[in-house]
Amino acid sequence: MEGRLPGLFGLELITIESGAVDLRMEIRPEFLAPNDFLHAGAVVTLADSACGMGCIASLPEGAVGFTTVELKSNFLRSARAGDGLRCRASLVHPGRSTQVWDAVVTRESDGRDLALFRCTQYLLAGGDDRTARQAALRP
């Protein structure tokens, strides 16, 4: 994750397996919007990263990478600097050309749901130079 957006955000991988990922993030002051609440983009970064890591760990035969083609978020509450967040992503649809992932972001201090997230990943076949780094990330 180092040198990429998840590394810049300090995302911590807790567990990863085919079909499920658990990530953690500590909210830093630079992740806040001007109103001092957590910026929605920080939550999307956490959730999309969890789903993306899960997708790499769950690629079917012949697929070597992916790209996110759709995402949706529902924000239920916010958090502030110093709060820890957890994100649990789960594979909903393990297709041959797409995967659909759901993620729930919770606040560690009280376990309350902060956001619900769903995304669709388009699976990429081998032979594309742009997928070399993704292939190297596979477990």
N, C-alpha and C positions, 0 to 999 in steps of 0.2 A: 504494500500500500504506500510505501514511502515514495515521495516524489510525484504522487498523483493526488487528486482531490481528497480521497479518503484519508491519506496520510496527513495532508494539511489540516484536516479537521480532527486529527488525533483519534480516529475510530479504532476501537479495540475489538478484535475478533474473540468472542467467548467460545462459541462452538460452531462447527460447520459439518454437515453431513448431506448426503443426497436428499434433497427435498426440504431442508431446514437450516436456518442460520440464526445465530444470536450475536448481535453486536452491541457495543456500549460506546457512549460519547459523553464527555464532560463538557458542559456549556461554558464557554469562555466569553468574556465581555464583547469580543468582536463578532460573536454570533447573534448579537441583539439588534433589533430594529431600533429606530429613533425613539420609540415609546418605552424602551427598556425591557420589552418582552422578547422572547425568542423569535428570531426571523423565520418565517415559514420555509425559506430556502434551506436553512440548516436542517430542519426536520426532513425535508425531501431528500437532501443529501444522505442522511443517515439511512432512511428507508430504501431509497433506490440502490445504495451501495450494498445493503444487506441482500436485497433481491438479486442484484447482479452477481454477488459472490455465490449465492445459492444456485443461480443459473449455471455458472461455470462448473460447479460441483455436480450438477445434475444433467449435463449435456448428453443427449442420446448419441448412439453410434452414428458417425459421419458428420456430426456438428463439431466445430472447433471454436466457436465464439458466438457472440450475440451483440445486439444493440437494442436499447430500450426504444420502443416505437409508440408507447402510450403509457400515461400514468395519471392517477387521480388521487387526491388527498382530501380527507375530511379532518379538520382541526377541531378538537373538542375542548381544549384548554391550552394554557401556555406554561412556560417555565422561565426561570431567571438564571443569571450567571451563577455558577457554582453548583447548580443542580446536575445530577447525573441522569442520563436517559438510557433506556434499553430498547432494543428493537428486535423483535422475533419475526422472521420472515418464513413463510410456508408456501410450498409449491401447490397450486390449486389445479393447474392443467399442464401435464407433461406431454405436450404434443411433439410431432416430428419437425414442424417448421416454426412453431411458437410455443412459449411457456407463459402461463399466467401465474403471478405471485401475489400473495397478500402479506401485508406486514402490519404489526401493531407496535406503536411507539409508546412506552410507558415512562412515567417519572419514577425514578428509583426511591425517592424519599417516602412516597405513599402508595406506590404501585398503581396509581390511577392512569388510565389511558389518556394519552395526549393527542394522538392522531391515528387514523386508519388510512391505509395506503394500499392501492392495487396498481400493478403495472403489467404490461405485456412485453415480452422479450421476443424479438425476431432472431431465430437461430441462423448462424452463418456456417456454410459448408467449407470444407478444406480447400486449399488452393488460392486463398486470398492472403496476400502478404500482411494485410492489416490485422489478421487474426493470430499472428505468431506470438505476440505477447500474451494473449488470452490463453492460448494452448499451453504456454509455460506455467500458467497459474493453476492449471487443473491438478487436483490431488492425485 
